[in-house]
Each structure stands twice: as structure tokens, then as C-alpha cells.
Amino acid sequence: MPPAMREGGRLLVVGGDAAGMSAASRARRLRPDVEIVVLERGRIVSYSACSLPYYVSDVVEKRDDLVAYDADFFRRERRIDVRLESNALVLDPRAKTVTYDHPGGTETIEFDALVIGTGARAAIPPLSGMELPGVFTLRTVPDGDAIRQFIEDKNVKNATVLGGGYIGLEMAEALVERGVTVTILELLPRVLSNYDPDMSRIVSRELMDRGVTVHTETKVEGFEKGACEAVGYVVAGGQRLPSEMVIVSAGVRPNTALAESGGLELGKSGAIRVDARQITSEPAVLAAGDCSEAVHMVTGRPTWIPLGTTANRQGRIAGENAVGGSRKFAGVAGTNVTKIFGLEAAQTGLSTRAAEEAGLAVDSARILSRSRSHAYPGGGPLTVKIIFEKETGRVLGAQIIGAEGAAKRIDTVAAAIYGRMTVSDLAAIDMSYAPPFSPVWDPVLVAAGQAVKKLGS
């Protein structure tokens, strides 16, 4: 347990996005007497990083729409001392201090409890030409600003996206929406490599049908200048591919520099090790969000799955416990969804490969259904795959891809994982039905029923 927060004590939060501001807000609600200071190295707090591809595509038209609440709101309405352009450098957990830079110089601040919510940073591969104009990563609002401005100023006609994960695919769609021809280069054998191969192939077909060129198992060596001093070529697979712009989407890494400066323990994933109360190896220091680990609901082992939903939930728990609470975080199933042109792709729990790597004996059931009743117009095909444990039938994971209906159906399976349900339990759920929303037998029930048949065979 962290030491009990004294009356009028100081909670220091480092990081002003999902985890950090959730922690600060929860602490304020519970302890009106406590001083709360937030250090944010940028100029914006509480913004939607997940909306950045839609800002690039101009679906989100206004920059301000990305920000849930600005710093002045937190200062005025919640009495939280938000300090922008304040970059935390060194943590001394014994002295309970953090040293940080700000426009006026360097300062050291004391704390009674500290919540680290430093998030994740874009993984920057060691490629030649990364410094060239026109080569971008997308992690912050200024990144989105820069990409939009470059497209407009240079009238970009073709671009290359490095990486076939969520952000890479969302950025491919965003660029196509801006009239840009897009090529995706992926080092692994397929895009969305965290999905099973038979499911990720559905996404690959959608990309190609939309005019996106996809090259898998392709190693990128670097970038070369074009005619205007900006990037002009991507060197990959022994070829020089013309490209007026490059989006590097090679994943993210936990931002643990501050934690490491204070000697905090890291897990095998490289993220900060925390217990169920979000407490680190130092009792007065907690961590939450993309910089910290969590326990996986299926395996019971520490994992690192950076998601905004997790960051908000962990942040609330860290903020409560920092000021005297004792709540525990239930863990993660890695439930996520993304939109790729006309498809919704959703996943929860473990893939077949991840389950096997965890030492589980698994099987799966895959069905093709429709998102609505056949008699009702609209809708489209929906593929559901459920992964389950052979011996017990316990639901281990699911992947759902289709024109509509995947996003919320995956939540049913996520709830089944949380409740440690079997496929028989899942098949018995009383799910809703009306022709505009589902066939009379919902696709999740059909897939669960197929799994029950395999389990009994």
C-alpha cells in the first residue's frame, strides 16, 4: 500500500493524457483537500490520440475537437495545477522529488504520492533518411498538424506507410480519403499480424479492393531525397520506390525514462511493473496507462497492451489509491476494434498463436453469417472466429470482421472472457434480435454453437 495521504498533501502526476488526467480527476473527487500538480511536456492535455488518423483524413475537421478538456478547464473546474511544457527528467523516490524542465528553467518538486502516466512513444526504426522532410510518425496532435500541412503544401499524390498494424491501416485509409495513392510495406508475413491468418486475409482483400498496394515480408532499408530536398524514394526489398511522403508506423514502446531514472522495476515487456493497485516497486509511486504493465485475464500473466480504454481505467484506480484507496485493477483482455475502409475488425483475448505460445491446448470455430436478417435491406457478411480451450471449453479469444456489427459484438465475448465462461455458456446467452440488427441467431451464438459441437466431438 502507498503511504496514507496526509491532509493537504501533494499528489504529483506526470503525463497529461488519458491515464494522468483520469488519475488527477479521480483523486480530486475523493480528496478536495489534496494539492494536485500535473506535469505535461506538451501544450495539450486530455486529447484523443485514437482520433488522429481521422483528423488527418479531415473526418475530424477541427483540431479543438480532438481535445476533451483543455488545461484551463482542469485548473478552473477541478483545481488541478496543470503545468504545460514541463518535461519530467529525474525521479528520486527516496527523497520523493521529481526534477523537470520548463520554459523558465529547471525545477525540483516534492510529492507525497506520484502517479506516472508517461504513455508510450513511437518506435523509430534505425533507418537512413528518417530526418528527411516528409517522413512522419503519428503520436501527438502536432504530428497530425504536420502531416495535414505537408499534404496540403506539397499536394501529395503518393505515399508509403511502413507497418500494417492498426495505426498503419487507419493512416492508409486516411491518406486515400485525401486522394493519395498508398503503398503499405510490412516486415511480417501479413497485415494485422495479431489476428489469425485466415482473418487478417479478409482485411488484406479489403485494402487491395480499395486500391492500396500491400507488400508483406518486405524489409525497408531507408529513405532517399527527391527533387525538392524532401523524401522522394523508399529503399525496400532491393528497390527504390517513389514516394512523396512516408508514415512510419512501426509500433510503440512504453515511455519509461522517468521510471528508470528512479530505479523502478520494469517487467519483461519493458513497461513498468505494477501490482493490481497500480503500485510500482516504490510504495509512494504508482503508474498507469501505456507506460505500465497489466495482468492478462486469460493467462493471468503480466502483459503490455497499450490501449486508451486501459489507460483511463488504470488511471482512475491509480488516482484513487494514491490518495488512500485500495481498489484493484481487474486486468485486460486486449479488446480492441478498428475501421478499415468498409470493414470493422474487432478482437478480444488471445489469438490461436498467442494461446498456443501461452501453453494452452486450443481449438477454434469460424463461421460466416450476416450482420442483419436476410429479409432486411443493407448489412453485409460477418465472419466470427472463437478460440477456446480444448479440455474445458473456456473462451480464450475471438476475432470478428465485417461490414457492420463487429464493434459491439466483440464486447459480448469480452464479457465472457471476464466471467471465465465456456463456449457452452456463451451459446446460451439470451441475445437480442430484430431484423435491422441481427439474424434471429446472432453470429456470435452461431460461432459458439459450432465450438460446442467441436468440443463434444
N, C-alpha and C positions, 0 to 999 in steps of 0.2 A: 504493500500500500504506500502511496506517496504520503509524506507528512501532512497532517491536517492543516488546511489553510487558515492562518491566523486572521483575526478580524482586521480589515484594512490592508491585508497582504497584497502582493503583486503577482498576477499571472502574466507571464510573457509568452506571446505566441509568435513564432517565426514562420511566415508564409501567409499571404492574404487571400488565398483562393479557397476552394471547397472545404478542405479539412480545417484549415486555420480559422476561417471566419465562422464555420459551424461550431468549432471549439469555443471561440471567444463569445459567440452569441449564447450558447448554452450555459456557459459559466456566468454570464451576466444575468440571465434569467434566474439562476439559482442563488447567486450571491451579489446582491446590489451593493454590498459594502466593499467588494474587492476592486482594486485598481487593475485594469486590463490594458496592456500595451501590445500592439501588433506591429511587427517589423515586416514590411513588404519591399522587396528590392526594386520592383517596377513602379509604374504610375497608376496601376489599375488593380482593384480588388474585386473579388466575387464575380468573375466573368465566366462565361460558358465556353471552355476550350473545345467542347464537343461540337459547338456550332460553327467553328472556324471554317470548315470546308464550305458551309452554306453561306457564309459571309463572302468567301472568295467567289462563289457562283452567283452572288447577288440575290439569292433567295432571301437571306437576311440582308436587307438593304442598308440599314443604319448601324454604324459602329456602336452607338449607345445601346442598341437592342441586345448586344452581347453581354452587357453588364446588368446583373440583377439589382445590386445596390452599390452606390459609389461610396467613397471613403467618408464624405461629409455626412451621409446618412448614418453610418455607424458611429461617427463622432457625436452627432446631434441626438439621434433617437436612442442609442444604446450605451452612450457614454463610454465608448471604446476608443482609446487613443491610438488611432491608425497613423503610422509614420511611413510615408511613401519614400521611395528611392533610398531605402535603408537596407543595406546588404549585410546580413549577419556573417561574421568571419570566423570567430573563435568562441567556443563554448568551454567554460571552466565549471564543471559540475560540482566540484568541491567548494569553490567559492560562490557558486550559484550566480555566475555572471555570463553575459554574452557581450562580446565586443563587435561593434558594427560600424560600417562607413555610411555616411550620408552627405548631402551636398555641403554641409558646414564643417565636415571633418570626420574624426573618429571619436566614438564614444563607447563607454562601457556601462551597461545597465545591469542592475541586480534583479533577482527574481526569487520568489518563494516556490513557485512551480513554473515549469516551462513545457509548452507543447510545441513540438517540431512538426511543421506541416509544409516542408520544403518541396514536396511533389517530386516530379520526375523531369528529366531533361532529355532532349532529343539525342539519340545516339548518332554520333558523327563518325562515319567510317573514314579511315585514313587514305583518302583518295586525292590524287593530284588535281589541282584546279578547283578545290572546294571554295576557295576565296573569290572566284570569278563572279562578277555581276551576273545575275540571272540564275544562280544556284541558291536554292532556298530550303530551309526546313520550316515546318509549321507547328509551333507550340504555343505561341502567345499572340495577343491581339496585334502588336506591332509587326509580327511576322505576316499576319493576314493583310495588314495595311500595305506592307511592302510588296506582297505578291499581286494584290489588286492593282497597285500603282504601276508595277512593271508591265503587266499585261496591257494596261491602257496606254502607257507611254510608248511601248515598243510594238504595239499592235501584233502581239504574239500569235503565230499561226500554228506552230507545232511545239510540243513539249514532251519531256520524258519524266516518268515517275519511277523512282527507284524504290521498290518494295511493294509487295502485293498483300499487305495486311489491311486492317480497317481504314486507317488514315490514307494510305496509298490509294485504295479503291475509291474512297469518298472524294479524294482530290482528283482522281481521273474523271469522275463524273462531273465535278465542279468545273474542270477545265473544258470538258466537252460542251457543257452548258454555256460557256463563254465563247464557243466557236473555235476551240483549239483542237487540233488533231493530236491524239495522245498515244504514246507507247509506254507500256509497263515492262520494266526489267526486274525479274525476280530470281534470286540466287537459288531458292529451293525448287523442288520439282513441280510445285503448284501454288497458285494464289490461295489465300486463306488457309494456310498450312495447319492451323489449329483445328480445322474441320477434317472429317474423314474424307478420303479422296473421292468417293462416289458422290459426296455432297458438294465439295468445292468445284467439281466439274460443272455443276449447274451454273455456278457463278461465272466460270470461265466462258461458258457459251453465251451468257448474257453480255459479258464485256465485248466479245467478238461481234455479236449481233449489233452492238451499238457503235461499231467502228473502231474500237480500241484494239490496238495490236499488243499481244501479250507474248513475251519471251521468258520462258522459265529456264531454270538451270543455267542462268547467264551471269557470269561474273563481270562486274564493272571495274575497269582499271583506273578511270579518271576522266577528266573533262578538259577540253581544249578551247581556246579562244576562237571566236568567229571573226567576221569582218569589222565589228564595232567594239572590240575590246571586251565584250561580254561573252558568255559561253556560246559556243557555236556547234560543238560536237561532244558526244558521249563516246568514249572509247570502251567498248564492251565486246567480249567474245571474239577478239581479234579484228573488230570492225570499227570504223569511225562513223557513228550515226548522227546525222544532222539533227540539231535540237536548239531551239531558240531560248529554251527555258528548261530548268531541271528542278523537280521537287524531290528532295532526299527524304524518304520515309522508311528509314531503316530501324524503326522501333524506338523505344525509350529506355532509359536507365534510371534507377532511383537516385535522387539527388541527396546524397548522404555526406557531403563535405563537412557541414557543421557538426553532424553527429560524430564523424570520425575525428574531428579536431578535439572533441571532448572524450574520446576513448570509448564511445558507446559500442556495444557489441552489435555486429551485423550477422545476419543469417546467411545460409548457403546461397540464397538468391542474390546477395549483395545489398538487400534492403535492411532497414533497421529491425533488429529483433525486438519484439514486444510480447507481453503476455496478453491474456484475454481482456485486461483492463486498459490496454494500450500503454502500459508502463514499460520503459526500457530497462537496461541493466543498471541505470541510476534511478533510485526511487523518486526523486523530485522531477524527473524528466520523462515526459510522455511523447509519443509520436503517433501520427495518424496520416492516412492517405497514401499517395503513390510512393512516398519515401519509406513506408513500413511494410512489414510482412503481415500476413493473416493466416489463420488456420483454415484449411480446405474442409468443407463439410463432408465430402465423400471420403477422403483419405485420412483425415484427422491430422495431417502433417502441415508444417509451415509452408506457405506458398507466397508468391508475389504476382498479383493480378491487378494492374493499375486501372481502376475504373472510377468515374466520377461518383457513381452511386455509393461505392465502398468508401470513398473519401469522406462524403458527407456523413455517413453513418458512424464511421470511426471517429470523425472529428467531434461529433456530439458526445460520444462516450468519453473521449479524452478530455473534453472541456468539463464535463460533469465530474469525472474522477480527479481532475486537477484541483478542484475546489472542495474536495471532501467526499465525493460519491464513491460508489463501489460497483458500478454496472459493468457487465461483461459483454464483449462483442461475440455474436453467435458464430461468426465465421463467414466464409464466402463460398459460393458455388461457381463464380465466374460468369454469371448470367449477363448476356450482352446481346445487342441487336444492332444491325446496320442496314442502311438503304443503299442498294447498288442499282442505279437506274430504275428499272421496273420491278426489282426484287426486294423483298425483305429477307434478310438472313439472320437467324437467331440461334443462339447456343446457350446451354447451361450444363454444368457439371463437367464430366470427363469425356473426351473423345475415346474411340476404341483404342488407339495407340497409347494415349495417356493412361487409360485404365490398365492396360497390359504392362506398361512401364512401372505402374504402382504395385504390380504383383497380383493383380486381380484376374480371375478366370472369367472372361466376359463373352457375351453374345449380343446380338443386336437384331432389331426388326425395323424394316424400312418399307413404307407404303407411299403410294401416290394417290392423292384424293383431290378434292376441290375445296376452295375456301367458302363457297356458298352452296346452297341447294341447286341441283341441276336445273330446276324449274325457274329459278330466279335469275334474271339477266345480270351480266357482269361477273366479277370474281375471276378466278383462274386456278391453275393447278397448284397444289401444295404438297410438298414432299416432307414427310416426317420420319425421322430416324431416332429410335430409342435404344440406348445402350444399357444393359442390365447385367447383374452378376448371375452366372450360370447356376450356382448352387442354391442361392437364396431368392433370386428374382428381384433383389433390391435394385431400384432405379439408380443408375450411376450418371446418366447424362442424356442429352438429347440435342438434336440439330433439326431446325425447321426452316425450309426455304420455299418461298412462293411469292406470287404477285401481291397478296394481301393476307393478313391474318396470322403471320408468323410471330409478329412482335409480342402480342399479348398471350398467344397460346403457350409460348415458351415459359411464361410465368407460372402456368399450371404445373409444368414439370419441375420448375424450380421449387415450388411449394412441396411437391412430392419428395424431392431430394432433402429438403429441410426436415420433413416429417419422417425420413427414413422409410418411405413407403416402398412396397414391391410393385411390380407391374400389374399384379392382380388387384392390388389396392387402387392403382391409377385407373385401371379399366372399369372399376366400379364407381368412379366419381359421377355424381349427378350434374352433368354439364348442361348449359343452356342450349336451346335450339330455337331458331327462327330462320326461315329461308334466306333473308338478306345477309345472315351472318355465318351460317354453318349448314352442312348437311345434317340430317337427323342423327346420324352417328358422326360425332365430331372426329376429325382426322387424328387427334391425339388418342381418342378412345379406340379407334381402329388400329393404330400402331401398337397401343398397349395390348389390345386383344391378340394381335399377331405374336407379340412377345410371350404372352401367356401360353399360346399354342406351342411355341418353340420350347418353352420351359417344361411343358408336360410331355414332350416327345422323347 
